[in-house]
Amino acid sequence: MSDKLTRKQFLRTGTKVAAGVAVGATVIGGMDNKMFGANANYPAWPWPYTQVDPEVVRIAAHDAYWSGKGCSYGAFHGVFQALRDTVGEPYTSFPDEIMIYGHGGGAGWGATCGAINGAAAAICLMADKATSDKLINELFGWYTQVELPTATSNQYAIEQRYGVNKVNEALLQNIGGSPLCHASVSMWCDHAKIKVGTTERKERCARLTGDCAAYAVMLLNDNVAGQFNPLYTVPAEVAACNVCHGSGMLDNAAVKMECQTCHGDPHTTGGIRQTGELALNYELSSNYPNPFNPSTKIAFSLPKSENVFLQIFDQHGRLVSTIVNGTHMNPGTYEYMWNAATEASMPLSSGTYYARLVAGKFVQTRKMMLMK
């Protein structure tokens, strides 16, 4: 007679099995927790958190990526290892391997980037839902709007400050525009002209893992110090898409990321004026006036048709305004009057800002000073 239950037999015996499980749970619940080890006595959630050094976390997460357990594990381990050294339990005995599944966007499926997945999981253990939602929203938003790997992680590689040194040179930086592993990795490989299976691409993800873990603890540090100030706002392009697809969290397309990362930019480039002058070279000209208040003219030249990105970043590398977002533009010279405002039309404060032009393989950045 077969030991296998048919679905019909299982349904008939389900209530008996459930009753047996309930009795078993009661017996186990009454047993001494010591028989399961110290792990059975974890403290109430959220767990205790103390400020840690993000640079220590950055290096630990980078090196953990190369353990063979991947980006999600690496980011989670980087945060937890620092807390093992400063807090001890419950972090000491908790298995970081729970996050291995997240590598490659979930066992290689290319969904959510494992680095922010692992970092977000760590945040969730240390903050209540309302707080962790705010911190993780900021983490994801930052990931979609900064150049990764960061200049800091590139410099660490040059100086061989990592415990694992696979590539000792700066790697190309790019803005993924999406928290999806597939979009982020594919775009980087395309811009860098590097195959996905190379050591260079893996090292890119290792540095990015360190960057994400470091930024997660920066957010946690600010939160416990009462200094967390959310900076991320949903890009104007997404708000424009919402006109057709719904409002807020969309009725039929729940998204906060930039749609054109995967789908292209369906909108026209407003405010850009073509001057009619011939363009012999690629160039992002120095803005004029500079310093400025509140407006300045930004001009650029294209000797041939290209997909163009023209964006403004603050001194921390955060995207504050997108002027051209992947639009295919004809050869020529163009200019735009920028009014020093965010995507949400909020005036910016005095400080240093950077205009960045990407046209095909050409990349150039110009420093701008806003003085009020």
Helices and strands as residue ranges (DSSP letters): H 7-30, G 33-36, G 38-41, H 54-64, I 65-69, H 70-86, G 96-105, H 114-126, H 129-145, H 151-158, H 181-192, H 199-224, H 236-245, H 260-263, E 273-274, E 283-284, E 296-302, E 306-314, E 319-329, E 332-338, E 351-359, E 362-370
